[in-house]
Amino acid sequence: MHRRTLLVTLLGLVSGGACSRVPPLANTLASPADLARAVLDALSRRDRARLDALAVSEQEFRDHVWPDLPAARPERNLPFSYVWGDLHQKSNVSLARTMDQYGGTHHTLQHVTFAGTTPYAHYTVHSDASFAVADADGGSQTIRACGSFLEKDGVWKVFSYVVD
C-alpha cells in the first residue's frame, strides 16, 4: 500500500469510520414486556448486579443519551458530570427502596404501561412505567419498579429507576 493511500485510509477511520462508532447499548431486550420481566426476575432474586446491568450505564448515557438532551446544549452550561451524577444518584436511591419493597417477591408480568413518551432525535424515553402483575397467590396489582425505559434502535433498556 502506498503511503498516501495508507494515510487516507487511517484518516478515514479516525474521522468517520470504525474509530468514531459508538458501541450499541448492552444488556438490552427486544420489548418493554421482556425488559419488565427481566427487572421483576432480578428483583425476585435480589440481584442488584443484574438490575444495574439492565439500566443505562454512564458511558451509554454519554454516548447515546447526552448528545440529544436539551441539558447538553452549550448555552445551558450544565456539565455532563452533574447531569449524570444527579440522575444516577436518584436512580440508586429509588432502586434501593424498590429492592426493599419488592425484593425477594415473585411477580408475573401481565403487562407494562407508560404514562408518557418523549421522542428525541435518536431515541425515545417512555416515562412513569407501571407493571400490572400477578403475585404467587394469584392476586393482581400494579407496581412501580422503574421510572422510565429507553427505546433505541429497536431495543429497550431501563433509563432510570426513579419512581415519582
DOMINU-407210 format. One record per atom (N, C-alpha, C): residue number from 0; residue in three letters; atom name; x, y, z negated. Coordinates in nm, 4 decimals. Each point is the difference from the previous one (the first is absolute). Last residue first. Layout:
BEGIN
REC	n	res	atom	u	v	w
REC	NUM	ALA	CA	X	Y	Z
...
//
This chain:
BEGIN
REC	n	res	atom	u	v	w
REC	163	ASP	N	-4.1485	0.8441	-4.0829
REC	163	ASP	CA	-0.0529	0.1199	-0.0660
REC	163	ASP	C	-0.1321	-0.0289	-0.0678
REC	162	VAL	N	0.4589	-0.2860	0.1470
REC	162	VAL	CA	-0.1455	-0.0092	-0.0019
REC	162	VAL	C	-0.0517	0.1199	-0.0785
REC	161	VAL	N	0.4829	-0.1773	0.2539
REC	161	VAL	CA	-0.0666	0.1035	-0.0804
REC	161	VAL	C	-0.1513	-0.0117	0.0173
REC	160	TYR	N	0.3647	-0.2556	0.2172
REC	160	TYR	CA	-0.0836	-0.0652	-0.0993
REC	160	TYR	C	-0.0758	0.1007	-0.0871
REC	159	SER	N	0.1920	0.0308	0.5359
REC	159	SER	CA	0.0145	0.0414	-0.1389
REC	159	SER	C	-0.0925	-0.0820	-0.0883
REC	158	PHE	N	0.0846	-0.1134	0.4579
REC	158	PHE	CA	0.0624	0.1328	0.0003
REC	158	PHE	C	0.0269	0.0449	-0.1421
REC	157	VAL	N	-0.0403	-0.5073	0.2264
REC	157	VAL	CA	-0.0489	0.0883	-0.1062
REC	157	VAL	C	0.0756	0.1325	0.0114
REC	156	LYS	N	-0.0798	-0.2843	0.4441
REC	156	LYS	CA	0.0870	-0.0012	-0.1168
REC	156	LYS	C	-0.0624	0.0907	-0.1057
REC	155	TRP	N	-0.0842	-0.2417	0.5420
REC	155	TRP	CA	-0.0464	0.0686	-0.1205
REC	155	TRP	C	0.0972	-0.0201	-0.1144
REC	154	VAL	N	-0.0283	-0.0026	0.5961
REC	154	VAL	CA	0.0224	-0.0730	-0.1248
REC	154	VAL	C	-0.0319	0.0894	-0.1193
REC	153	GLY	N	-0.0098	0.1379	0.4729
REC	153	GLY	CA	-0.0821	-0.1197	-0.0096
REC	153	GLY	C	0.0220	-0.0846	-0.1243
REC	152	ASP	N	0.2212	0.4285	0.0911
REC	152	ASP	CA	0.0372	-0.0977	0.1032
REC	152	ASP	C	-0.0736	-0.1329	-0.0171
REC	151	LYS	N	-0.0849	0.2665	-0.4091
REC	151	LYS	CA	0.0946	0.0495	0.1011
REC	151	LYS	C	0.0351	-0.1131	0.0953
REC	150	GLU	N	-0.2955	0.1653	-0.4767
REC	150	GLU	CA	-0.0161	-0.0794	0.1224
REC	150	GLU	C	0.0914	0.0601	0.1053
REC	149	LEU	N	-0.0638	0.0051	-0.5734
REC	149	LEU	CA	0.0594	0.0601	0.1198
REC	149	LEU	C	-0.0209	-0.0977	0.1154
REC	148	PHE	N	-0.2763	0.0871	-0.4980
REC	148	PHE	CA	0.0725	-0.0884	0.0911
REC	148	PHE	C	0.0531	0.0828	0.1166
REC	147	SER	N	-0.1622	0.1104	-0.5519
REC	147	SER	CA	-0.0113	0.0183	0.1445
REC	147	SER	C	0.0882	-0.0980	0.0759
REC	146	GLY	N	-0.1015	-0.0236	-0.4856
REC	146	GLY	CA	-0.0567	0.1276	0.0387
REC	146	GLY	C	-0.0221	0.0091	0.1492
REC	145	CYS	N	-0.0253	-0.4514	-0.3223
REC	145	CYS	CA	0.0913	0.0832	0.0799
REC	145	CYS	C	-0.0680	0.1329	0.0264
REC	144	ALA	N	-0.2223	-0.3259	-0.2508
REC	144	ALA	CA	0.1345	-0.0482	-0.0272
REC	144	ALA	C	0.1061	0.0803	0.0739
REC	143	ARG	N	-0.5367	-0.0027	-0.1572
REC	143	ARG	CA	0.0911	0.0933	0.0660
REC	143	ARG	C	0.1422	-0.0402	-0.0374
REC	142	ILE	N	-0.5092	-0.2762	0.0263
REC	142	ILE	CA	0.1173	0.0456	-0.0747
REC	142	ILE	C	0.0837	0.0923	0.0861
REC	141	THR	N	-0.5250	-0.2455	-0.0556
REC	141	THR	CA	0.0879	0.0804	0.0840
REC	141	THR	C	0.1142	0.0490	-0.0869
REC	140	GLN	N	-0.3296	-0.4644	-0.0358
REC	140	GLN	CA	0.0281	0.1351	-0.0473
REC	140	GLN	C	0.0849	0.0726	0.1029
REC	139	SER	N	-0.2913	-0.5058	-0.1288
REC	139	SER	CA	0.0538	0.0967	0.0968
REC	139	SER	C	0.0215	0.1344	-0.0674
REC	138	GLY	N	-0.0156	-0.5573	-0.1684
REC	138	GLY	CA	-0.0535	0.1352	-0.0079
REC	138	GLY	C	0.0662	0.0915	0.1016
REC	137	GLY	N	0.1132	-0.4683	-0.0989
REC	137	GLY	CA	-0.0957	0.0247	0.1073
REC	137	GLY	C	-0.0639	0.1369	-0.0033
REC	136	ASP	N	0.3617	-0.1937	-0.2816
REC	136	ASP	CA	-0.1332	-0.0428	-0.0444
REC	136	ASP	C	-0.1079	0.0229	0.1065
REC	135	ALA	N	0.4590	0.1380	0.0608
REC	135	ALA	CA	-0.0006	-0.1455	-0.0151
REC	135	ALA	C	-0.1362	-0.0538	-0.0413
REC	134	ASP	N	-0.0162	0.4631	0.2574
REC	134	ASP	CA	0.0920	-0.0512	-0.1014
REC	134	ASP	C	-0.0156	-0.1514	-0.0121
REC	133	ALA	N	-0.0681	0.3633	0.4245
REC	133	ALA	CA	-0.0693	-0.0964	-0.0851
REC	133	ALA	C	0.1027	-0.0497	-0.1011
REC	132	VAL	N	-0.0233	0.4917	0.2931
REC	132	VAL	CA	0.0594	-0.1294	-0.0339
REC	132	VAL	C	-0.0986	-0.0876	-0.0765
REC	131	ALA	N	0.1108	0.4848	0.3042
REC	131	ALA	CA	-0.1138	-0.0767	-0.0508
REC	131	ALA	C	0.0521	-0.1420	-0.0206
REC	130	PHE	N	0.2838	0.4694	0.0190
REC	130	PHE	CA	-0.0059	-0.1422	0.0320
REC	130	PHE	C	-0.1262	-0.0590	-0.0619
REC	129	SER	N	0.1987	0.5115	0.1712
REC	129	SER	CA	-0.0815	-0.0744	-0.0957
REC	129	SER	C	-0.0072	-0.1440	0.0467
REC	128	ALA	N	0.3069	0.4919	0.1004
REC	128	ALA	CA	-0.0336	-0.1402	0.0273
REC	128	ALA	C	-0.0816	-0.0587	-0.1143
REC	127	ASP	N	0.1702	0.4786	0.1508
REC	127	ASP	CA	-0.1000	-0.0449	-0.0970
REC	127	ASP	C	-0.0490	-0.1411	0.0306
REC	126	SER	N	0.2371	0.2074	0.4212
REC	126	SER	CA	0.0068	0.0349	-0.1422
REC	126	SER	C	-0.1151	-0.0569	-0.0807
REC	125	HIS	N	0.3267	-0.0514	0.4690
REC	125	HIS	CA	-0.1364	-0.0336	-0.0430
REC	125	HIS	C	-0.0018	0.0137	-0.1514
REC	124	VAL	N	0.3266	0.1876	0.4253
REC	124	VAL	CA	-0.0098	-0.0329	-0.1417
REC	124	VAL	C	-0.1482	-0.0196	-0.0324
REC	123	THR	N	0.3194	-0.0350	0.4744
REC	123	THR	CA	-0.1237	0.0413	-0.0649
REC	123	THR	C	0.0062	-0.0424	-0.1463
REC	122	TYR	N	0.3774	0.1249	0.4346
REC	122	TYR	CA	-0.0576	-0.0955	-0.0933
REC	122	TYR	C	-0.1312	0.0558	-0.0542
REC	121	HIS	N	0.2868	0.2470	0.3019
REC	121	HIS	CA	0.0526	-0.1346	0.0235
REC	121	HIS	C	-0.0575	-0.1069	-0.0926
REC	120	ALA	N	-0.1427	0.4766	0.0040
REC	120	ALA	CA	0.0477	-0.0230	0.1366
REC	120	ALA	C	0.0373	-0.1462	0.0256
REC	119	TYR	N	-0.3577	0.0626	-0.3729
REC	119	TYR	CA	0.1185	0.0808	0.0254
REC	119	TYR	C	0.0502	-0.0360	0.1399
REC	118	PRO	N	-0.4954	-0.0603	-0.3009
REC	118	PRO	CA	0.0930	-0.0345	0.1080
REC	118	PRO	C	0.1148	0.1012	0.0075
REC	117	THR	N	-0.3464	-0.1788	-0.3991
REC	117	THR	CA	0.0703	0.1179	0.0500
REC	117	THR	C	0.0974	-0.0427	0.1085
REC	116	THR	N	-0.4679	-0.1745	-0.3015
REC	116	THR	CA	0.1048	-0.0359	0.0957
REC	116	THR	C	0.0616	0.1293	0.0506
REC	115	GLY	N	-0.3395	-0.2048	-0.4454
REC	115	GLY	CA	0.0446	0.0979	0.0978
REC	115	GLY	C	0.1099	-0.0537	0.0885
REC	114	ALA	N	-0.2331	-0.2597	-0.3339
REC	114	ALA	CA	-0.0855	0.1187	-0.0043
REC	114	ALA	C	0.0391	0.1015	0.1065
REC	113	PHE	N	0.0453	-0.5568	0.0092
REC	113	PHE	CA	0.0744	0.1227	-0.0256
REC	113	PHE	C	-0.0967	0.1173	0.0011
REC	112	THR	N	-0.0010	-0.5865	-0.0735
REC	112	THR	CA	-0.0515	0.1211	0.0633
REC	112	THR	C	0.0872	0.1186	-0.0403
REC	111	VAL	N	-0.0230	-0.5914	0.0144
REC	111	VAL	CA	0.0675	0.1222	-0.0440
REC	111	VAL	C	-0.0604	0.1174	0.0768
REC	110	HIS	N	-0.1749	-0.5358	-0.1574
REC	110	HIS	CA	0.0340	0.0977	0.1031
REC	110	HIS	C	0.0680	0.1216	-0.0639
REC	109	GLN	N	-0.0392	-0.4316	-0.2112
REC	109	GLN	CA	-0.1173	-0.0084	0.0872
REC	109	GLN	C	0.0164	0.0976	0.1161
REC	108	LEU	N	0.3697	-0.2581	-0.3516
REC	108	LEU	CA	-0.0461	0.1165	0.0755
REC	108	LEU	C	-0.1235	-0.0338	0.0820
REC	107	THR	N	0.1688	-0.2117	-0.4737
REC	107	THR	CA	-0.0118	-0.0357	0.1414
REC	107	THR	C	-0.0602	0.1182	0.0740
REC	106	HIS	N	0.2985	-0.0653	-0.4852
REC	106	HIS	CA	-0.1152	0.0583	0.0694
REC	106	HIS	C	0.0037	-0.0462	0.1448
REC	105	HIS	N	0.2493	-0.1081	-0.5197
REC	105	HIS	CA	-0.0214	-0.0363	0.1405
REC	105	HIS	C	-0.1290	0.0642	0.0512
REC	104	THR	N	0.3677	0.1501	-0.3987
REC	104	THR	CA	-0.1393	-0.0348	0.0275
REC	104	THR	C	-0.0158	-0.0298	0.1487
REC	103	GLY	N	0.4101	0.1598	-0.2090
REC	103	GLY	CA	-0.0309	-0.1302	-0.0564
REC	103	GLY	C	-0.1422	-0.0468	0.0242
REC	102	GLY	N	0.0773	0.5193	0.0283
REC	102	GLY	CA	0.1056	-0.1001	0.0074
REC	102	GLY	C	-0.0397	-0.1301	-0.0690
REC	101	TYR	N	-0.2518	0.4300	0.0208
REC	101	TYR	CA	-0.0377	-0.1123	0.0857
REC	101	TYR	C	0.1047	-0.1112	0.0078
REC	100	GLN	N	0.0389	0.4061	-0.2895
REC	100	GLN	CA	-0.1439	-0.0233	0.0122
REC	100	GLN	C	-0.0338	-0.1294	0.0741
REC	99	ASP	N	0.4544	0.1521	-0.0569
REC	99	ASP	CA	-0.0593	-0.0225	-0.1326
REC	99	ASP	C	-0.1466	-0.0402	0.0111
REC	98	MET	N	0.2197	0.1263	0.3935
REC	98	MET	CA	0.0519	-0.1295	-0.0475
REC	98	MET	C	-0.0583	-0.0333	-0.1367
REC	97	THR	N	-0.0967	0.4218	0.1746
REC	97	THR	CA	-0.0714	-0.1029	0.0751
REC	97	THR	C	0.0446	-0.1394	-0.0432
REC	96	ARG	N	0.2303	0.3688	-0.1757
REC	96	ARG	CA	-0.1367	-0.0063	-0.0556
REC	96	ARG	C	-0.0813	-0.1105	0.0688
REC	95	ALA	N	0.4259	0.0846	0.1726
REC	95	ALA	CA	0.0136	-0.0570	-0.1352
REC	95	ALA	C	-0.1370	-0.0123	-0.0664
REC	94	LEU	N	0.0224	0.2199	0.4142
REC	94	LEU	CA	0.0145	-0.1448	0.0153
REC	94	LEU	C	0.0160	-0.0680	-0.1354
REC	93	SER	N	-0.0124	0.4712	0.0128
REC	93	SER	CA	-0.1318	-0.0562	0.0303
REC	93	SER	C	0.0076	-0.1520	0.0145
REC	92	VAL	N	0.4022	0.2313	-0.0603
REC	92	VAL	CA	-0.0814	0.0135	-0.1213
REC	92	VAL	C	-0.1371	-0.0633	0.0219
REC	91	ASN	N	0.2891	0.0220	0.3725
REC	91	ASN	CA	0.0487	-0.0950	-0.1007
REC	91	ASN	C	-0.0835	0.0036	-0.1277
REC	90	SER	N	-0.0914	0.3173	0.3385
REC	90	SER	CA	-0.0379	-0.1330	0.0449
REC	90	SER	C	0.0426	-0.1056	-0.1019
REC	89	LYS	N	0.1341	0.4458	-0.0677
REC	89	LYS	CA	-0.1439	-0.0149	-0.0234
REC	89	LYS	C	-0.0485	-0.1397	0.0389
REC	88	GLN	N	0.4502	0.1039	0.0945
REC	88	GLN	CA	-0.0232	-0.0017	-0.1442
REC	88	GLN	C	-0.1481	-0.0210	-0.0314
REC	87	HIS	N	0.1229	0.0553	0.4525
REC	87	HIS	CA	0.0489	-0.1282	-0.0529
REC	87	HIS	C	-0.0249	-0.0109	-0.1510
REC	86	LEU	N	-0.1042	0.4086	0.2243
REC	86	LEU	CA	-0.0886	-0.1078	0.0429
REC	86	LEU	C	0.0404	-0.1327	-0.0647
REC	85	ASP	N	0.2822	0.3675	-0.0811
REC	85	ASP	CA	-0.1308	0.0222	-0.0606
REC	85	ASP	C	-0.0961	-0.1140	0.0352
REC	84	GLY	N	0.4264	0.0009	0.2052
REC	84	GLY	CA	0.0101	-0.0249	-0.1438
REC	84	GLY	C	-0.1335	0.0140	-0.0706
REC	83	TRP	N	0.0341	0.1136	0.4624
REC	83	TRP	CA	0.0088	-0.1443	-0.0233
REC	83	TRP	C	0.0006	-0.0302	-0.1499
REC	82	VAL	N	0.0074	0.4514	0.1147
REC	82	VAL	CA	-0.1266	-0.0591	0.0435
REC	82	VAL	C	0.0007	-0.1503	-0.0248
REC	81	TYR	N	0.3996	0.2382	-0.0922
REC	81	TYR	CA	-0.1075	0.0410	-0.0907
REC	81	TYR	C	-0.1305	-0.0712	0.0356
REC	80	SER	N	0.3768	-0.0621	0.2795
REC	80	SER	CA	0.0199	-0.0647	-0.1303
REC	80	SER	C	-0.1100	0.0353	-0.0995
REC	79	PHE	N	0.0171	0.2113	0.4319
REC	79	PHE	CA	-0.0445	-0.1393	0.0061
REC	79	PHE	C	0.0068	-0.0638	-0.1387
REC	78	PRO	N	-0.0510	0.5306	0.0154
REC	78	PRO	CA	0.0987	-0.1020	0.0333
REC	78	PRO	C	-0.0611	-0.1405	-0.0029
REC	77	LEU	N	-0.2217	0.4880	0.1172
REC	77	LEU	CA	-0.0112	-0.1096	-0.0965
REC	77	LEU	C	0.1024	-0.1068	0.0364
REC	76	ASN	N	-0.1380	0.4378	0.2290
REC	76	ASN	CA	0.1146	-0.0007	-0.0905
REC	76	ASN	C	-0.0138	-0.1041	-0.1125
REC	75	ARG	N	-0.2803	0.1716	0.3960
REC	75	ARG	CA	-0.0544	-0.0436	-0.1292
REC	75	ARG	C	0.1091	-0.0062	-0.1071
REC	74	GLU	N	0.0909	0.0955	0.4639
REC	74	GLU	CA	-0.0564	0.1166	-0.0690
REC	74	GLU	C	-0.0606	-0.0358	-0.1352
REC	73	PRO	N	0.1795	-0.3443	0.2953
REC	73	PRO	CA	0.1022	0.0850	-0.0625
REC	73	PRO	C	-0.0568	0.1178	-0.0789
REC	72	ARG	N	-0.2661	-0.4659	0.0591
REC	72	ARG	CA	0.0260	0.1181	0.0819
REC	72	ARG	C	0.0974	0.0928	-0.0720
REC	71	ALA	N	-0.1917	-0.4092	-0.1838
REC	71	ALA	CA	0.1328	-0.0069	0.0604
REC	71	ALA	C	0.0332	0.1220	0.0856
REC	70	ALA	N	-0.4299	-0.0840	-0.2146
REC	70	ALA	CA	0.1007	0.0375	-0.0999
REC	70	ALA	C	0.1410	0.0013	0.0578
REC	69	PRO	N	-0.3797	-0.1557	0.2540
REC	69	PRO	CA	0.0093	0.1461	-0.0056
REC	69	PRO	C	0.1074	0.0464	-0.0995
REC	68	LEU	N	0.0470	-0.4826	0.2372
REC	68	LEU	CA	-0.0698	0.0665	-0.1104
REC	68	LEU	C	0.0125	0.1518	0.0080
REC	67	ASP	N	0.2122	-0.3429	0.2928
REC	67	ASP	CA	-0.1325	0.0481	0.0401
REC	67	ASP	C	-0.0735	0.0765	-0.1099
REC	66	PRO	N	0.4480	-0.2039	-0.0581
REC	66	PRO	CA	0.0037	0.0912	0.1161
REC	66	PRO	C	-0.1357	0.0587	0.0394
REC	65	TRP	N	0.0420	-0.3295	-0.3733
REC	65	TRP	CA	0.0443	0.1376	-0.0224
REC	65	TRP	C	-0.0031	0.0880	0.1246
REC	64	VAL	N	-0.0857	-0.4884	0.0091
REC	64	VAL	CA	-0.1070	0.0859	-0.0513
REC	64	VAL	C	0.0401	0.1473	-0.0011
REC	63	HIS	N	0.2999	-0.3658	0.1513
REC	63	HIS	CA	-0.1295	-0.0149	0.0660
REC	63	HIS	C	-0.1037	0.1057	-0.0396
REC	62	ASP	N	0.4691	-0.0245	-0.1732
REC	62	ASP	CA	0.0039	-0.0256	0.1444
REC	62	ASP	C	-0.1360	0.0095	0.0678
REC	61	ARG	N	0.0498	0.0610	-0.4811
REC	61	ARG	CA	0.0872	0.0960	0.0691
REC	61	ARG	C	-0.0107	-0.0153	0.1523
REC	60	PHE	N	-0.2231	-0.3126	-0.2707
REC	60	PHE	CA	-0.0644	0.1305	-0.0135
REC	60	PHE	C	0.0800	0.1043	0.0774
REC	59	GLU	N	0.1872	-0.4208	-0.0308
REC	59	GLU	CA	-0.1134	-0.0012	0.0913
REC	59	GLU	C	-0.0754	0.1328	-0.0055
REC	58	GLN	N	0.3514	-0.0612	-0.3033
REC	58	GLN	CA	0.0524	0.0122	0.1364
REC	58	GLN	C	-0.1128	-0.0009	0.1025
REC	57	GLU	N	-0.1165	-0.0670	-0.4541
REC	57	GLU	CA	0.0533	0.1353	0.0203
REC	57	GLU	C	0.0507	0.0178	0.1430
REC	56	SER	N	-0.3748	-0.3655	-0.0451
REC	56	SER	CA	0.1251	0.0267	-0.0716
REC	56	SER	C	0.0454	0.1439	0.0264
REC	55	VAL	N	-0.5081	-0.2407	0.0043
REC	55	VAL	CA	0.0985	0.0740	0.0790
REC	55	VAL	C	0.1215	0.0292	-0.0881
REC	54	ALA	N	-0.2915	-0.4275	-0.1357
REC	54	ALA	CA	-0.0138	0.1461	0.0087
REC	54	ALA	C	0.1125	0.0606	0.0838
REC	53	LEU	N	-0.0282	-0.4672	-0.1159
REC	53	LEU	CA	-0.1173	0.0299	0.0836
REC	53	LEU	C	-0.0191	0.1498	0.0218
REC	52	ALA	N	0.3411	-0.1701	-0.2894
REC	52	ALA	CA	0.0335	-0.0291	0.1394
REC	52	ALA	C	-0.1164	0.0317	0.0941
REC	51	ASP	N	-0.0599	0.0391	-0.4717
REC	51	ASP	CA	0.0914	0.1038	0.0481
REC	51	ASP	C	0.0316	-0.0196	0.1482
REC	50	LEU	N	-0.2521	-0.3333	-0.2088
REC	50	LEU	CA	-0.0791	0.1228	0.0108
REC	50	LEU	C	0.0861	0.1153	0.0509
REC	49	ARG	N	0.2172	-0.4029	-0.0955
REC	49	ARG	CA	-0.0825	-0.0126	0.1205
REC	49	ARG	C	-0.0848	0.1248	0.0210
REC	48	ALA	N	0.2552	-0.0254	-0.3932
REC	48	ALA	CA	0.0897	0.0102	0.1155
REC	48	ALA	C	-0.0795	-0.0087	0.1307
REC	47	ARG	N	-0.2259	-0.0683	-0.4133
REC	47	ARG	CA	0.0310	0.1412	0.0255
REC	47	ARG	C	0.0898	0.0170	0.1228
REC	46	ASP	N	-0.3410	-0.3769	-0.1838
REC	46	ASP	CA	0.1225	0.0039	0.0801
REC	46	ASP	C	0.0304	0.1438	0.0425
REC	45	ARG	N	-0.3677	-0.2672	-0.2556
REC	45	ARG	CA	0.0803	0.1051	-0.0658
REC	45	ARG	C	0.1374	0.0151	0.0680
REC	44	ARG	N	-0.3848	-0.2751	0.1376
REC	44	ARG	CA	0.1252	-0.0634	-0.0427
REC	44	ARG	C	0.0899	0.0965	-0.0782
REC	43	SER	N	-0.4122	0.1497	0.1771
REC	43	SER	CA	-0.0371	-0.1192	-0.0774
REC	43	SER	C	0.1236	-0.0723	-0.0519
REC	42	LEU	N	0.0598	0.3742	0.2869
REC	42	LEU	CA	-0.0511	0.0398	-0.1321
REC	42	LEU	C	-0.0326	-0.1222	-0.0849
REC	41	ALA	N	0.1250	-0.0737	0.4441
REC	41	ALA	CA	0.1161	0.0442	-0.0786
REC	41	ALA	C	-0.0433	0.0455	-0.1396
REC	40	ASP	N	-0.3430	-0.1146	0.3014
REC	40	ASP	CA	0.0794	-0.1183	-0.0337
REC	40	ASP	C	0.1196	0.0376	-0.0872
REC	39	LEU	N	-0.2642	0.3483	0.1728
REC	39	LEU	CA	-0.0726	-0.0739	-0.1037
REC	39	LEU	C	0.0775	-0.1243	-0.0438
REC	38	VAL	N	0.1742	0.2490	0.3595
REC	38	VAL	CA	0.0074	0.0787	-0.1241
REC	38	VAL	C	-0.0676	-0.0762	-0.1134
REC	37	ALA	N	-0.0363	-0.1869	0.4261
REC	37	ALA	CA	0.1382	-0.0111	-0.0480
REC	37	ALA	C	0.0189	0.0769	-0.1309
REC	36	ARG	N	-0.4146	0.0361	0.2210
REC	36	ARG	CA	0.0171	-0.1346	-0.0564
REC	36	ARG	C	0.1406	-0.0188	-0.0564
REC	35	ALA	N	-0.0874	0.4008	0.2300
REC	35	ALA	CA	-0.0722	-0.0015	-0.1276
REC	35	ALA	C	0.0127	-0.1368	-0.0670
REC	34	LEU	N	0.1762	0.0413	0.4322
REC	34	LEU	CA	0.0798	0.0754	-0.0965
REC	34	LEU	C	-0.0668	0.0006	-0.1371
REC	33	ASP	N	-0.2337	-0.1960	0.3562
REC	33	ASP	CA	0.1189	-0.0808	-0.0310
REC	33	ASP	C	0.0864	0.0690	-0.1053
REC	32	ALA	N	-0.3678	0.2403	0.1638
REC	32	ALA	CA	-0.0442	-0.1113	-0.0853
REC	32	ALA	C	0.1176	-0.0898	-0.0378
REC	31	PRO	N	0.0692	0.3558	0.3059
REC	31	PRO	CA	-0.0169	0.0495	-0.1367
REC	31	PRO	C	-0.0462	-0.1115	-0.0950
REC	30	SER	N	0.2957	-0.1490	0.4165
REC	30	SER	CA	-0.1296	0.0656	-0.0194
REC	30	SER	C	-0.0097	0.0540	-0.1423
REC	29	ALA	N	0.3962	-0.2243	0.1751
REC	29	ALA	CA	-0.0704	0.0278	0.1245
REC	29	ALA	C	-0.1314	0.0743	-0.0164
REC	28	LEU	N	0.4598	0.0442	-0.3153
REC	28	LEU	CA	-0.1017	-0.1011	0.0296
REC	28	LEU	C	-0.0857	0.0483	0.1162
REC	27	THR	N	0.5412	0.0868	-0.2153
REC	27	THR	CA	-0.1309	0.0489	0.0414
REC	27	THR	C	-0.0956	-0.1165	0.0195
REC	26	ASN	N	0.5018	0.0628	-0.1282
REC	26	ASN	CA	-0.1028	-0.0550	-0.0893
REC	26	ASN	C	-0.1389	0.0545	0.0296
REC	25	ALA	N	0.3586	0.3090	0.2093
REC	25	ALA	CA	0.0190	-0.1368	-0.0474
REC	25	ALA	C	-0.1177	-0.0420	-0.0875
REC	24	LEU	N	0.0725	0.3741	0.4307
REC	24	LEU	CA	-0.0373	-0.0203	-0.1396
REC	24	LEU	C	0.0175	-0.1474	-0.0356
REC	23	PRO	N	0.3068	0.1602	0.3982
REC	23	PRO	CA	-0.1434	-0.0064	-0.0303
REC	23	PRO	C	-0.0222	-0.0151	-0.1504
REC	22	PRO	N	0.4326	0.2657	0.1883
REC	22	PRO	CA	-0.0479	-0.1379	-0.0149
REC	22	PRO	C	-0.1491	-0.0013	-0.0328
REC	21	VAL	N	0.2382	0.3778	0.2963
REC	21	VAL	CA	-0.0414	-0.0211	-0.1381
REC	21	VAL	C	-0.0484	-0.1437	-0.0113
REC	20	ARG	N	0.3671	0.2248	0.3582
REC	20	ARG	CA	-0.1295	-0.0652	-0.0204
REC	20	ARG	C	-0.0258	-0.0220	-0.1483
REC	19	SER	N	0.4042	0.1804	0.2218
REC	19	SER	CA	-0.0958	0.0959	-0.0530
REC	19	SER	C	-0.1366	-0.0622	-0.0278
REC	18	CYS	N	0.3816	-0.2422	0.1883
REC	18	CYS	CA	0.0414	0.0566	-0.1292
REC	18	CYS	C	-0.1041	0.0934	-0.0599
REC	17	ALA	N	-0.0513	-0.2113	0.4431
REC	17	ALA	CA	-0.0137	-0.0920	-0.1128
REC	17	ALA	C	0.0331	0.0634	-0.1352
REC	16	GLY	N	-0.0708	0.3542	0.3726
REC	16	GLY	CA	-0.0099	-0.1436	0.0144
REC	16	GLY	C	-0.0080	-0.0707	-0.1323
REC	15	GLY	N	0.0733	0.4778	0.1085
REC	15	GLY	CA	-0.1388	-0.0401	0.0203
REC	15	GLY	C	-0.0195	-0.1492	0.0096
REC	14	SER	N	0.4217	0.2501	-0.1132
REC	14	SER	CA	-0.0994	0.1061	0.0131
REC	14	SER	C	-0.1430	-0.0505	0.0162
REC	13	VAL	N	0.3867	-0.2977	-0.0442
REC	13	VAL	CA	-0.0054	0.0892	-0.1148
REC	13	VAL	C	-0.1149	0.0992	0.0118
REC	12	LEU	N	0.0845	-0.3008	0.3553
REC	12	LEU	CA	-0.0381	-0.0744	-0.1192
REC	12	LEU	C	-0.0164	0.0907	-0.1200
REC	11	GLY	N	0.1600	0.1857	0.4030
REC	11	GLY	CA	-0.1405	-0.0374	0.0119
REC	11	GLY	C	-0.0481	-0.0769	-0.1205
REC	10	LEU	N	0.4563	0.1063	0.0328
REC	10	LEU	CA	-0.0788	0.1204	-0.0275
REC	10	LEU	C	-0.1486	-0.0300	0.0088
REC	9	LEU	N	0.2961	-0.3450	0.1200
REC	9	LEU	CA	0.0057	0.0262	-0.1437
REC	9	LEU	C	-0.0815	0.1233	-0.0374
REC	8	THR	N	0.0410	-0.1014	0.4574
REC	8	THR	CA	-0.0757	-0.1051	-0.0682
REC	8	THR	C	-0.0028	0.0250	-0.1498
REC	7	VAL	N	0.2673	0.2808	0.2619
REC	7	VAL	CA	-0.1407	0.0282	0.0263
REC	7	VAL	C	-0.0882	-0.1028	-0.0722
REC	6	LEU	N	0.4648	-0.0711	-0.0186
REC	6	LEU	CA	-0.0368	0.1185	-0.0755
REC	6	LEU	C	-0.1486	0.0329	0.0182
REC	5	LEU	N	0.1806	-0.3508	0.2564
REC	5	LEU	CA	-0.0041	-0.0376	-0.1408
REC	5	LEU	C	-0.0450	0.1185	-0.0856
REC	4	THR	N	0.0750	0.0779	0.4510
REC	4	THR	CA	-0.1197	-0.0819	-0.0163
REC	4	THR	C	-0.0163	-0.0406	-0.1460
REC	3	ARG	N	0.3952	0.2283	0.1171
REC	3	ARG	CA	-0.1158	0.0891	0.0105
REC	3	ARG	C	-0.1300	-0.0769	-0.0215
REC	2	ARG	N	0.4073	-0.2438	0.0117
REC	2	ARG	CA	-0.0099	0.0831	-0.1209
REC	2	ARG	C	-0.1235	0.0893	0.0038
REC	1	HIS	N	-0.0193	-0.4595	0.2720
REC	1	HIS	CA	0.0774	0.1240	0.0048
REC	1	HIS	C	-0.0229	0.0804	-0.1269
REC	0	MET	N	-0.0253	-0.5407	0.0388
REC	0	MET	CA	-0.0852	0.1164	0.0000
REC	0	MET	C	0.0901	0.1231	0.0000
//
